[in-house]
Each structure stands twice: as structure tokens, then as C-alpha cells.
Amino acid sequence: MSIGREHLGELLRKLVAAEPEVREEGAETVCDWSASLARDEARLLVRVLSATAATESVSSVREAMLHAVAEIFDASYMDVHDVAPVLVMDEIILDPSEQEYLRGLREDVAPEQGLR
């Protein structure tokens, strides 16, 4: 499946928008469309979401981004490099639900990468 270039471009614009509400909406849309993403689309979105979540200052937006990463990350063709920015995040600054997404992601990556 594929969401197509037009939808992918729109999602990417939302994920890096200046307005927090738009970034959050973009992350939620990624989750909604997760079953329709082609591998290359999912990998690109995981990389963008990881980079933006690692620098996001609004906790609700960061949580939505981490949720989206956890939703579409697939260890069968993605690896630690795709999610590296979020793996180095300090859990102390995260809300409990954000910590859960991050721990789950670390567990998904850890077996093959030795990150436990």
C-alpha cells in the first residue's frame, strides 16, 4: 500500500509546522494511516518523527510523536539509526506515558542492537 506523494508531503509539512496543534495533528494522522504506509514512507516518517520528537518542547505533541513512532516502527526493516534521536532522550523530562512509548521502542530495538 501507499499513501502517495501528495499525502506524504502534507504529513511532513504538518510534522514540522510552527504550530504545536498542527504538529500533533500530523502525528495523529500518521497513526491513523499506519496500515496504509509503504515501507519507504514509514521509514521516512519514523526518521522525521524521531528527530522532531527529540526536540519537541510541548509534551502533548511529543507524546503524539512518540506514539506515532511506536505505531509504525518495524524492526524487520528499520533499525537503531532510524530512531536514534529518541533513543538518547532523557526519560526524566518525559511524562509517564511518553516514558512507556520510549521504553517500548527501546525494547523493540534492543535485542539486535544490544541497547538493554
Buried (B, 14 or more C-beta within 10 A) or exposed (E): EEBEEEBBEBBBEBBEBEEBEBBBBBBBBBBEBBEEBEEEBBBBBBBBBBBBBBEBEEEBBBBBBBBBBBBBBBBEEBEBEBBBBBBEBEEEEBBEEBBBBBBBBBEBBBEEBEEE
